[in-house]
Amino acid sequence: MMQRTLFRAFEQLADAQGGVAKLRQFILKLACAGKLLHNGDSAAATITEGTPLANECSSSPTLRQAEWAGESAEVPSSWSLTTVGTECKLATGATPSRSNSTNFGGDIKWLVSGDIHQREIFDCEGRITEAALKSSNCKLLPKDSVLIALNGQGKTRATVAVLRVPAACNQSLVAMTPICPDRLTAEYLYWNLRSRYFAIREITGQEKRRGLNMKLVGQLVLALPPIEEQARIVAKVDELMALCDALEARQTTRSEARRRLHAATLHHVTAARSPSELAVHWSRLRTHFDPLHASPDSIPALRQTILQLAIQGRLVPQNPKDKIGDSIPELLPRSQPLTVPKTWRWTEFGEIGKIAGGFAFKSGDYAPTGVFVLRVTNIAASGVITKDEAVFLTPHKVTREIERFYLDEGDILLVMVGGSLGKIGVVNADILPALLNQNLWRITPVNEEVDRQFLRLMTDFAVSFQRQITHSTHGHLSREEFRKKPVALPPLAEQKRIVAKVEQLLALCDELETRLKDADARRERLLTAAIHDALSPSSC
């Protein structure tokens, strides 16, 4: 019943962001609170700070956090409340001296935190010798111990695994060996700790990157079912996790098929040779990018396609009567990076846009009020310029030398160095008056032959082309090299038509993005309801 319900629900909801991961976590939460098998229990015990166990362990201020991340939880009255340290023998390891070559290369498996990436451990790369065991604090851990990572890079800390062969470990792991296998099984302990991964990480001071330690592990509260029920819980969790694996595989297959469909459709749109051909493929594109089928990266890919079509002259038809003035010199590149209409003129970026840098203000001159100094941090990833974390310069500090760094409405700003390299913003009247700080370029049209908004598109494309070459957004842009970038300029009238068309299509992208977010939120609500319904006692 449960499997059929879940499969039916996920036929419609499997594309919800992180849907299968949420299902896994919900299953574990129910299992370790005694709600996966129990059909209600009016005499449930409540785990809070007021329980006798919590009072006995009151020397640990992190006990309740370690247990349920600050929330109380009810478990069946037939369960007992204990701690990991009470039920398990705890042990950690060490790193034998590397200066002694006889310590390594033996037959004894030696684990580190990086080995804790799967449910069961049968082997590892590390090997030490008998001599290493005798000369260090390493101990041979028995099989069926549960290992937890005390620290490690990224998400490693607090991950768990069951050791299926005898092995030693270094100091980054703690082994928990059930003292009485007839009271606690390694499999139940594994699922219990895995269900509390985020809560356990929370008590370690994640922001300070502080690791776990053996004392904290021992103080973790354990809601312990009778041994027979542990076996049933583990069997049910294994069954449901296998179901999740199947759902995840189906989701991956669907996502890959849609990714190929999107890529093929985008290719046809980009390769369209006429406005009429483009219209056909664009219609297909809108269908394939329906929110119910779109992937999270669909909209950015669509925006990039629109930009590429715009600077290739494929969004709007050409008018033979449109001409480019003589003020824009023709500078043919050695090799043309794009195929563009014959009415367009090849030149260099510096011939259509003036590039000026910002001023290196001294942080000691900043004041709480005055003239706004626009810095890299004031340009959001979306390109919107804000006054968040704003700094100012008092008017009397604005010397004649600094006055030339005042910005004007419509100025195009480009981050030319650092981790935000390539970020683009356009100055709006709301933030003026403002001064331009260093690490930013101000780009303006050279004359009336260049539309300011079209120049913004050309700047965006030039930056995108740079990223394709470097495969990075880190580094530094050379002003002279940027000026020399080959660009193809259409006549002014066509520039304006292209800008109007781009605005129309980007508005469609905004609409699709809103629909995609709404669809995701709706799927998530339905997913949560479906999980609750499928895992309710009547379904179990």
C-alpha positions in Angstrom: 0.0 0.0 0.0 2.7 2.4 1.0 4.9 1.7 -2.0 2.0 2.1 -4.4 1.0 5.4 -2.7 4.5 6.8 -2.9 5.1 5.8 -6.5 1.8 7.3 -7.5 2.6 10.5 -5.7 6.1 10.7 -7.1 4.9 10.2 -10.6 3.7 13.8 -10.3 6.1 15.2 -7.6 9.4 13.6 -8.2 10.7 16.8 -9.8 10.3 18.7 -6.6 13.7 20.1 -5.6 15.4 17.6 -3.2 12.2 15.6 -3.0 13.8 12.2 -2.5 16.2 13.5 0.0 13.3 15.0 2.0 11.5 11.7 1.8 14.6 9.8 3.2 14.9 12.3 6.1 11.2 12.1 6.9 11.3 8.3 7.0 14.2 8.3 9.4 12.6 11.0 11.6 9.5 8.8 11.9 11.5 5.6 12.5 13.6 7.0 15.3 10.6 8.7 17.0 8.7 5.4 17.0 6.1 6.5 14.5 7.0 4.3 11.5 5.5 1.1 13.0 3.4 2.3 15.9 -0.3 3.0 15.3 -0.4 5.7 18.0 0.5 5.4 21.7 -1.3 7.4 24.2 1.3 6.6 26.9 4.2 7.9 24.9 7.3 9.2 26.7 8.4 12.7 26.0 12.1 13.5 25.7 12.7 17.0 27.1 15.1 18.6 29.5 12.8 17.6 32.4 13.2 13.8 32.0 15.1 11.9 34.7 17.8 11.1 32.1 18.3 14.7 31.1 18.6 15.7 34.8 21.2 12.9 35.4 23.2 14.3 32.5 22.6 18.0 33.4 26.4 18.6 33.4 26.1 18.7 29.6 24.5 22.0 28.5 24.3 20.7 24.9 22.4 17.5 25.8 19.0 18.5 24.5 20.6 20.2 21.4 22.6 17.1 20.7 19.4 15.0 20.9 16.7 16.8 18.9 18.1 20.1 17.8 16.3 22.0 20.5 12.9 20.3 20.0 11.1 17.9 22.3 10.1 14.6 20.8 7.7 11.8 21.9 8.6 8.1 21.7 6.5 5.1 22.7 6.3 4.2 26.4 7.8 0.8 25.7 11.0 2.6 24.6 13.8 3.5 27.1 15.8 6.7 27.2 19.5 6.3 27.4 22.8 7.7 26.0 25.2 6.5 23.4 27.9 6.4 26.0 25.8 4.2 28.3 25.0 1.7 25.6 28.3 1.6 23.7 32.0 1.3 24.3 33.6 4.3 22.7 37.0 4.4 21.1 39.0 6.5 18.8 42.4 6.1 17.1 45.6 7.9 16.2 48.0 8.5 13.4 51.2 6.4 13.9 54.5 8.3 13.5 55.1 8.8 9.8 58.8 9.2 10.4 58.9 5.4 11.1 58.4 3.7 7.7 57.6 0.4 9.4 54.3 1.8 10.7 52.6 1.8 7.3 52.1 -0.7 4.5 51.0 -3.6 6.7 47.9 -5.7 6.6 45.7 -3.8 9.2 43.1 -1.6 7.7 43.4 2.0 8.9 40.4 4.4 8.4 40.2 8.2 8.2 37.2 10.5 8.1 37.2 10.5 4.3 36.4 6.8 4.3 33.0 7.4 5.9 31.0 7.9 2.8 28.9 4.8 2.5 26.7 2.8 4.8 29.0 -0.2 5.3 32.8 -0.3 5.3 34.5 -3.5 4.2 37.8 -2.0 3.0 39.8 1.2 2.8 43.1 2.4 1.2 45.0 3.0 4.5 47.1 0.2 5.9 49.3 0.0 9.1 51.4 -2.7 10.7 51.3 -4.5 14.0 54.2 -2.4 15.1 52.1 0.7 14.6 49.4 -0.6 16.9 51.9 -1.3 19.6 53.7 2.1 19.3 50.6 4.4 19.0 47.1 4.9 20.5 45.6 3.0 17.6 43.3 0.1 18.6 41.8 -2.7 16.5 38.1 -1.9 16.4 35.7 -4.8 16.3 33.4 -5.4 13.3 29.8 -4.1 13.6 31.0 -0.9 15.3 29.4 2.3 14.2 31.8 5.0 13.2 31.1 8.7 13.3 33.4 11.4 11.8 34.4 14.0 14.3 35.6 16.5 11.6 36.4 16.6 8.0 35.9 18.8 4.9 32.5 19.8 3.7 29.7 17.5 4.8 31.9 14.8 6.3 31.5 15.8 10.0 28.8 13.8 11.7 28.5 11.2 8.9 28.2 7.6 10.1 28.9 4.1 8.8 28.9 0.5 10.0 32.3 -1.2 10.2 31.9 -4.7 8.8 35.6 -5.8 9.3 38.1 -5.3 12.1 40.1 -2.2 11.5 41.9 0.7 13.2 41.3 4.4 12.7 42.9 7.8 13.2 41.8 10.5 15.6 39.2 11.9 13.3 36.7 9.0 14.0 35.0 7.6 17.0 33.8 4.0 17.1 30.7 3.1 19.0 30.5 -0.7 19.8 27.2 -1.8 21.4 28.0 -3.3 24.8 25.1 -5.7 24.7 24.0 -6.7 21.1 20.8 -8.1 22.7 19.9 -4.5 23.8 21.2 -2.3 20.9 22.0 -3.3 17.3 24.6 -1.6 15.2 22.1 -1.2 12.4 19.6 0.6 14.5 22.3 2.9 16.0 23.4 3.7 12.4 19.9 4.8 11.2 19.3 6.7 14.5 22.4 8.8 14.2 22.0 9.3 10.5 18.5 10.6 11.1 20.0 13.3 13.4 22.9 14.3 11.1 21.9 18.0 11.0 21.1 18.2 14.7 24.5 16.7 15.6 26.3 19.1 13.3 24.4 22.0 14.9 25.9 21.3 18.3 29.4 21.4 17.1 29.4 25.1 16.4 29.3 24.7 12.6 29.9 28.4 12.0 33.2 28.2 13.9 34.1 24.9 12.1 34.6 23.2 15.5 34.5 19.4 15.3 32.8 16.8 17.5 34.6 15.0 20.3 34.2 11.7 22.1 32.5 13.4 25.1 29.8 14.9 22.9 29.2 11.6 21.1 28.8 9.8 24.4 26.3 12.3 25.6 24.0 11.9 22.6 20.6 10.8 23.9 19.3 7.5 22.5 15.6 6.6 22.4 15.9 2.8 22.5 13.1 0.4 21.4 13.0 -3.2 22.4 15.5 -5.3 20.4 12.7 -7.1 18.4 11.3 -3.7 17.4 14.7 -2.4 16.4 14.9 -5.3 13.9 11.5 -4.4 12.5 12.3 -0.7 12.3 15.6 -1.5 10.5 13.8 -3.8 8.1 11.1 -1.2 7.3 13.7 1.5 6.8 15.8 -0.7 4.5 12.6 -1.4 2.5 11.7 2.3 2.2 15.3 3.3 1.4 15.3 0.8 -1.4 12.1 2.4 -2.6 13.8 5.8 -2.4 16.7 4.4 -4.5 14.2 3.3 -7.2 12.5 6.7 -7.1 15.8 8.5 -7.4 16.9 6.4 -10.3 13.6 7.2 -12.1 14.0 10.8 -11.3 17.6 10.8 -12.7 16.5 9.1 -15.9 13.7 11.7 -16.4 16.0 14.6 -15.6 18.6 13.4 -18.1 16.1 12.9 -20.8 14.7 16.5 -20.2 18.3 17.9 -20.1 19.0 16.4 -23.5 15.7 17.7 -24.9 16.4 21.2 -23.6 19.9 21.1 -25.0 18.7 20.0 -28.4 15.9 22.6 -28.5 18.4 25.3 -27.5 20.7 24.2 -30.3 18.0 24.4 -32.9 17.0 27.9 -31.7 20.6 29.1 -31.8 21.1 27.6 -35.2 18.0 29.1 -36.7 18.8 31.0 -40.0 15.7 33.1 -40.3 13.2 34.8 -38.1 10.5 32.4 -39.3 12.6 29.4 -38.5 13.4 30.9 -35.1 9.7 31.4 -34.4 9.1 27.7 -34.9 11.9 26.6 -32.6 11.0 29.3 -30.1 7.5 27.9 -29.9 8.9 24.5 -29.1 11.3 26.0 -26.6 8.4 27.6 -24.6 6.7 24.2 -24.5 9.8 22.4 -23.3 10.5 25.0 -20.7 7.1 24.6 -19.1 7.5 24.9 -15.3 6.3 21.3 -14.8 9.2 20.0 -16.8 11.9 22.6 -16.5 15.1 22.0 -14.6 16.6 24.6 -12.2 19.2 25.7 -14.8 16.7 26.1 -17.6 16.0 29.8 -17.3 19.7 30.8 -17.1 20.4 28.7 -20.2 17.4 30.4 -22.0 18.7 33.9 -21.1 22.1 33.0 -22.4 20.5 31.7 -25.7 18.6 35.0 -26.1 21.8 37.0 -25.6 23.7 34.9 -28.2 20.9 35.2 -30.7 20.8 39.0 -30.1 24.5 39.6 -30.8 24.3 37.3 -33.9 21.5 39.3 -35.5 18.9 36.5 -35.4 16.3 38.0 -33.2 14.9 40.6 -35.6 15.0 40.9 -39.5 17.5 43.3 -41.1 16.5 46.4 -43.1 18.8 47.1 -46.1 18.1 50.8 -45.6 19.7 50.8 -42.1 23.3 52.2 -42.2 26.1 52.6 -39.8 27.7 56.0 -39.6 31.4 56.7 -40.5 32.3 57.5 -36.8 32.6 53.7 -36.1 35.7 52.4 -37.8 35.7 49.0 -39.5 38.3 46.8 -38.0 38.2 43.3 -39.3 39.4 40.6 -36.9 41.8 37.9 -38.0 39.0 35.3 -37.4 35.4 36.2 -36.9 34.1 34.5 -33.7 30.5 34.8 -34.9 28.5 34.8 -38.2 26.6 38.0 -38.4 24.5 39.8 -41.0 26.3 41.6 -43.8 24.8 45.0 -42.7 26.8 44.8 -39.5 30.3 46.2 -39.0 33.2 44.5 -37.4 35.1 46.7 -35.0 36.6 46.5 -31.5 34.9 47.0 -28.2 36.9 50.1 -27.5 35.5 51.7 -30.6 31.9 51.5 -29.4 32.4 51.8 -25.6 34.6 54.1 -23.4 36.1 52.3 -20.4 37.1 54.1 -17.3 38.2 52.7 -13.9 37.3 53.7 -10.4 39.2 55.5 -7.7 41.2 53.8 -4.9 39.5 55.3 -1.9 41.1 54.9 1.5 38.9 53.0 3.9 39.9 55.5 6.6 38.1 58.3 4.7 34.8 56.5 4.8 32.0 58.1 6.9 28.5 57.0 7.9 26.9 59.7 5.7 27.8 61.8 2.7 28.3 60.8 -0.9 27.7 57.1 -1.7 30.8 55.2 -2.7 29.7 52.3 -5.0 31.8 49.2 -4.5 31.8 45.6 -5.9 29.6 44.5 -2.9 26.9 46.9 -3.9 26.2 45.0 -7.2 24.0 41.9 -6.6 24.3 38.8 -8.7 21.2 39.8 -10.5 22.9 43.1 -11.5 20.7 45.2 -9.2 22.6 48.0 -7.5 21.8 48.5 -3.8 23.1 50.5 -0.9 23.5 47.4 1.4 26.6 47.8 3.5 27.0 51.2 2.0 30.0 53.5 2.8 30.2 57.2 2.2 32.6 60.0 1.6 32.0 63.4 3.3 31.5 66.2 0.8 34.7 68.0 1.8 36.7 64.9 0.9 35.5 65.1 -2.7 38.4 66.9 -4.3 38.6 68.0 -7.9 40.6 64.9 -8.6 37.8 62.7 -7.3 34.9 64.6 -9.0 35.6 62.8 -12.3 34.5 59.5 -10.7 30.9 60.7 -10.2 28.5 58.3 -11.9 25.6 59.1 -14.2 22.3 57.3 -14.6 22.6 54.5 -17.2 26.3 54.0 -16.7 27.3 50.3 -17.3 29.4 48.9 -14.4 31.6 45.9 -14.8 33.6 44.1 -12.0 37.0 43.5 -13.5 38.8 41.6 -10.8 38.3 39.0 -8.0 35.7 36.4 -7.3 32.9 38.6 -8.7 34.7 39.2 -12.0 32.3 39.7 -14.8 29.3 40.9 -12.7 27.5 43.7 -14.5 25.2 46.4 -13.2 23.5 49.6 -14.6 23.4 52.8 -12.5 19.9 53.9 -11.6 18.9 57.4 -10.4 18.0 56.1 -6.9 21.6 55.6 -5.9 22.9 59.0 -7.1 25.0 60.9 -6.3 27.6 58.2 -6.2 31.3 57.7 -6.8 32.9 54.8 -8.4 35.4 52.7 -6.4 38.3 50.7 -7.7 37.9 47.1 -9.2 35.0 48.4 -11.3 34.9 49.8 -14.8 32.4 52.3 -16.0 31.4 51.7 -19.7 29.6 54.3 -21.8 28.8 54.6 -25.5 31.4 56.4 -27.6 28.7 58.4 -29.4 25.1 58.5 -30.6 25.8 55.6 -33.1 25.8 53.2 -30.1 22.6 52.5 -28.1 23.4 52.4 -24.4 21.2 49.3 -23.8 22.7 47.5 -26.8 26.1 48.3 -25.4 25.0 46.5 -22.2 24.2 43.4 -24.2 27.6 43.6 -26.0 29.3 43.9 -22.6 27.5 40.9 -21.3 28.4 38.9 -24.3 32.1 39.9 -24.1 32.2 38.8 -20.5 30.4 35.5 -21.3 32.9 34.9 -24.1 35.8 35.6 -21.6 34.3 33.0 -19.2 34.1 30.4 -22.0 37.8 30.9 -22.7 39.0 30.9 -19.1 36.3 28.6 -17.6 36.4 30.8 -14.5 35.0 33.9 -13.0 38.2 34.5 -11.0 41.1 36.5 -12.2 41.6 39.9 -13.7 40.4 41.7 -16.9 43.0 43.7 -18.8 41.5 47.0 -19.9 43.6 47.1 -23.1 42.7 43.5 -24.0 39.0 44.2 -23.4 39.1 47.2 -25.7 40.6 45.0 -28.4 37.9 42.4 -28.2 36.2 42.0 -31.7 32.6 42.9 -31.8 30.0 43.3 -34.6 27.8 46.3 -34.5 24.4 46.6 -36.2 23.0 49.9 -37.4 21.5 52.1 -34.7 17.9 51.4 -35.8 18.5 47.6 -35.6 20.2 48.0 -32.2 17.0 49.5 -30.9 14.8 46.7 -32.4 17.1 44.1 -30.9 16.9 45.7 -27.5 13.1 45.8 -27.6 13.0 42.2 -28.7 15.4 41.1 -25.9 13.4 43.0 -23.3 10.3 41.2 -24.5 11.9 37.8 -24.4 13.6 38.4 -21.0 10.2 39.4 -19.6 9.0 36.0 -20.8 11.9 34.5 -18.9 10.9 36.4 -15.8 7.4 35.0 -16.2 8.7 31.4 -16.7 11.0 31.8 -13.7 8.1 32.9 -11.5 5.9 30.0 -12.7 8.8 27.7 -12.1 9.2 28.9 -8.5 5.5 28.7 -7.9 5.4 25.2 -9.4 8.3 24.1 -7.1 6.5 25.5 -4.0 3.3 23.8 -5.0 5.1 20.5 -5.6 6.8 20.7 -2.3 3.6 21.3 -0.4 2.0 18.4 -2.3 5.1 16.2 -1.7 5.0 16.9 2.1 1.3 16.0 2.2 1.9 12.8 0.1 4.7 11.7 2.4 2.6 12.2 5.5 -0.3 10.4 3.9 1.8 7.5 2.6 3.6 7.0 5.9 0.6 7.3 8.2 -0.2 4.3 10.4 -3.2 3.3 8.2 -0.8 3.1 5.2 1.8 1.2 7.1 
